[in-house]
Amino acid sequence: EDPDTLQVTIVNGDLSFVRQPVMLGHYVSSRLTGTEYVMNGLIGDAMDASLKNGLYPDRAGSHHVFVNTRPHAGPLPRPQGVIVVGLGEEGKLKPADLIATVRNGVMAWAQRLSERPDTGSTFELAATLIGSGGIDMSAGQSADLIVQGVCQANAKLSEGRDGGDQRDPARPWPPVTRLYLIEIYLSRAAEAFRALR
């Protein structure tokens, strides 16, 4: 596998068995629902506490990283963490905004990984079909835009590795080599697969 090529896998399944960090979106709202509610429970209510304290991403381009420190039926936390990206008001999300907010979320996780001594040179990421729950964006379009956002982040991260604007030459920020798009409904997973193929 070429480390500079993003491998994308569509998974028709349940997020609670994902070990990779999971990226999901949040529209402007005063409570956690659906996938966010489930993931909040898996990582010990850190997301709900952040939302209640007014430190939660809701506008497009914003993000917040939650590291999972709870064990889950084994030595490794599942997922490693949750990256919440802001989507703004429901029904107003533009494709360019989704690409940018995904890119920012990937960069935030890469930066967090660079702070740890045990970090590898690359990482894997899982994501839901962000923004595709409403009427304005299909599962296929969401999958395509998420891939574009991850690729943009990788391009910025490779600039840093190539001696451009490297933040810390001793600890480069790692890029994503594999993206798992997780969708529980088979029809939506199939639509995402067709769009990316």
Backbone torsions as a table, in degrees:
resi	resn	phi	psi	omega
1	GLU	NA	134.3	177.1
2	ASP	-78.2	121.1	-178.2
3	PRO	-62.6	-19.4	179.9
4	ASP	-89.1	-0.9	178.9
5	THR	-103.5	128.0	178.4
6	LEU	-80.6	120.4	175.2
7	GLN	-89.4	132.0	-178.8
8	VAL	-120.8	129.2	178.5
9	THR	-123.7	128.6	174.2
10	ILE	-92.1	127.3	-179.6
11	VAL	-116.9	121.0	173.7
12	ASN	-90.4	94.6	-173.8
13	GLY	-172.1	-165.0	-169.8
14	ASP	-106.1	130.5	-178.4
15	LEU	-62.9	-23.9	-174.3
16	SER	-69.7	-9.9	178.8
17	PHE	-104.5	8.2	-177.7
18	VAL	-85.8	130.0	178.8
19	ARG	-92.3	-25.3	-179.7
20	GLN	-68.2	161.5	170.4
21	PRO	-61.8	143.8	-176.8
22	VAL	-112.0	128.6	175.5
23	MET	-100.7	131.7	175.7
24	LEU	-143.1	161.6	-174.8
25	GLY	-101.6	157.2	178.8
26	HIS	-136.4	118.2	171.4
27	TYR	-81.2	161.3	177.0
28	VAL	-55.5	118.7	-177.9
29	SER	-166.5	152.3	-178.9
30	SER	-95.1	5.5	178.1
31	ARG	-147.8	162.6	178.4
32	LEU	-91.9	133.8	178.4
33	THR	-133.2	166.6	173.0
34	GLY	54.2	-127.2	-176.5
35	THR	-60.8	-40.8	179.5
36	GLU	-59.6	-42.4	-179.3
37	TYR	-61.5	-44.3	-179.8
38	VAL	-64.5	-47.6	-178.1
39	MET	-65.5	-36.0	176.8
40	ASN	-57.4	-42.0	178.1
41	GLY	-65.1	-36.3	-178.6
42	LEU	-70.0	-25.9	-178.1
43	ILE	-109.6	18.5	171.9
44	GLY	82.4	33.4	173.9
45	ASP	67.1	16.5	-179.7
46	ALA	-65.3	-34.3	-178.6
47	MET	-68.8	-43.1	179.9
48	ASP	-64.3	-40.5	178.9
49	ALA	-62.5	-41.1	179.8
50	SER	-65.4	-42.2	179.1
51	LEU	-62.0	-45.0	-178.6
52	LYS	-64.7	-28.3	-179.5
53	ASN	-92.1	8.1	175.6
54	GLY	75.8	17.3	-179.5
55	LEU	-117.9	69.8	-175.5
56	TYR	-142.9	137.7	-175.4
57	PRO	-76.3	128.8	173.9
58	ASP	-131.7	-30.9	179.3
59	ARG	-79.5	150.9	179.6
60	ALA	-59.4	134.4	-178.9
61	GLY	99.1	-20.4	179.7
62	SER	-84.6	160.8	-178.6
63	HIS	-159.0	162.3	174.9
64	HIS	-150.3	136.2	-179.0
65	VAL	-103.6	129.8	175.9
66	PHE	-118.4	115.0	179.3
67	VAL	-86.4	133.2	-179.5
68	ASN	-87.2	117.4	178.7
69	THR	-107.5	1.1	-179.7
70	ARG	-86.7	136.0	174.2
71	PRO	-72.6	153.1	-179.5
72	HIS	-138.1	93.5	175.9
73	ALA	49.9	41.5	179.6
74	GLY	158.4	180.0	-174.4
75	PRO	-72.3	-28.3	-177.0
76	LEU	-95.6	132.4	173.5
77	PRO	-62.7	142.2	174.5
78	ARG	-125.2	125.7	-14.6
79	PRO	-72.2	170.9	177.8
80	GLN	-62.2	-31.5	-179.5
81	GLY	-175.9	175.3	176.8
82	VAL	-126.2	130.5	176.1
83	ILE	-109.6	109.8	179.5
84	VAL	-96.0	127.7	178.4
85	VAL	-114.3	137.6	-178.4
86	GLY	-75.1	142.7	-178.6
87	LEU	-119.7	-0.9	-178.7
88	GLY	77.0	-153.6	-179.5
89	GLU	-81.8	141.1	-179.1
90	GLU	-60.0	135.9	-179.8
91	GLY	89.2	-5.4	-178.2
92	LYS	-116.8	8.7	-177.6
93	LEU	-74.2	123.1	177.9
94	LYS	-95.5	149.3	179.3
95	PRO	-52.0	-43.8	-179.0
96	ALA	-63.1	-33.2	179.0
97	ASP	-68.7	-39.1	179.1
98	LEU	-65.9	-42.9	178.0
99	ILE	-58.6	-46.9	-177.1
100	ALA	-66.0	-41.4	-176.9
101	THR	-70.2	-35.1	175.2
102	VAL	-66.1	-45.5	179.0
103	ARG	-56.3	-46.5	-178.9
104	ASN	-63.8	-39.5	178.9
105	GLY	-64.2	-41.6	177.8
106	VAL	-63.0	-44.6	180.0
107	MET	-61.1	-39.5	-179.2
108	ALA	-64.3	-41.9	179.4
109	TRP	-69.0	-40.3	178.4
110	ALA	-60.1	-41.3	178.5
111	GLN	-63.8	-42.0	179.0
112	ARG	-62.2	-42.4	179.2
113	LEU	-63.5	-35.5	-177.8
114	SER	-64.9	-17.5	179.8
115	GLU	-81.8	-12.1	-176.0
116	ARG	-100.1	135.7	-177.1
117	PRO	-69.1	-21.9	-175.2
118	ASP	-94.5	12.5	-176.0
119	THR	-75.2	136.7	175.5
120	GLY	-78.0	-177.1	-176.9
121	SER	-83.1	-11.6	177.6
122	THR	-143.0	172.6	174.1
123	PHE	-148.1	162.6	176.0
124	GLU	-104.3	151.4	-177.0
125	LEU	-136.9	141.9	171.8
126	ALA	-113.1	152.1	178.4
127	ALA	-150.1	151.2	169.9
128	THR	-81.9	173.4	176.2
129	LEU	-81.7	77.1	-171.3
130	ILE	-56.8	131.9	175.4
131	GLY	81.9	-1.2	-173.8
132	SER	-94.6	7.5	-180.0
133	GLY	-78.3	-21.2	-177.3
134	GLY	-91.9	-167.2	-175.9
135	ILE	-89.3	-17.6	-172.4
136	ASP	-83.4	-17.8	-174.6
137	MET	-136.3	128.9	-180.0
138	SER	-82.7	165.3	176.4
139	ALA	-61.3	-39.6	179.9
140	GLY	-64.8	-44.0	179.2
141	GLN	-64.6	-41.9	178.4
142	SER	-58.4	-47.8	-179.4
143	ALA	-57.7	-45.4	-178.9
144	ASP	-62.5	-44.5	-177.5
145	LEU	-69.5	-36.6	177.3
146	ILE	-63.0	-45.3	178.6
147	VAL	-59.7	-42.1	178.2
148	GLN	-61.1	-42.1	179.7
149	GLY	-63.4	-42.8	179.0
150	VAL	-65.4	-41.6	179.1
151	CYS	-63.9	-38.9	177.0
152	GLN	-63.5	-41.7	178.1
153	ALA	-62.5	-45.2	179.4
154	ASN	-60.3	-37.9	178.9
155	ALA	-62.9	-43.3	178.0
156	LYS	-65.0	-40.9	-179.1
157	LEU	-66.4	-34.1	179.9
158	SER	-72.7	-29.5	173.3
159	GLU	-57.3	-44.0	179.9
160	GLY	-63.1	-39.9	-179.0
161	ARG	-70.9	-27.8	-176.2
162	ASP	-86.1	15.0	175.1
163	GLY	87.9	8.9	178.3
164	GLY	-73.3	-108.5	-176.6
165	ASP	-96.3	48.0	-176.3
166	GLN	-60.6	124.9	-178.6
167	ARG	-69.5	-44.5	-178.8
168	ASP	-147.5	102.4	-174.9
169	PRO	-57.9	-26.3	-179.5
170	ALA	-73.2	-27.0	-175.7
171	ARG	-134.1	76.5	179.7
172	PRO	-64.8	151.0	177.0
173	TRP	-77.4	126.3	-175.3
174	PRO	-77.4	146.9	175.4
175	PRO	-89.1	169.3	176.1
176	VAL	-86.9	128.6	174.8
177	THR	-102.8	-26.4	179.3
178	ARG	-138.5	133.1	178.4
179	LEU	-115.9	125.6	174.9
180	TYR	-104.9	120.3	174.6
181	LEU	-98.0	116.1	-172.1
182	ILE	-102.5	127.0	179.3
183	GLU	-143.9	125.0	-175.6
184	ILE	-76.0	-27.2	-178.3
185	TYR	-92.6	124.8	-174.3
186	LEU	-59.6	-41.3	-176.8
187	SER	-63.1	-38.9	179.5
188	ARG	-72.8	-37.5	176.9
189	ALA	-63.3	-41.1	179.2
190	ALA	-65.0	-38.9	178.8
191	GLU	-64.4	-42.0	178.0
192	ALA	-63.1	-41.6	179.3
193	PHE	-60.6	-46.7	-179.4
194	ARG	-62.6	-40.4	-178.1
195	ALA	-64.5	-38.4	-176.4
196	LEU	-82.6	-26.9	-178.1
197	ARG	-69.5	NA	NA
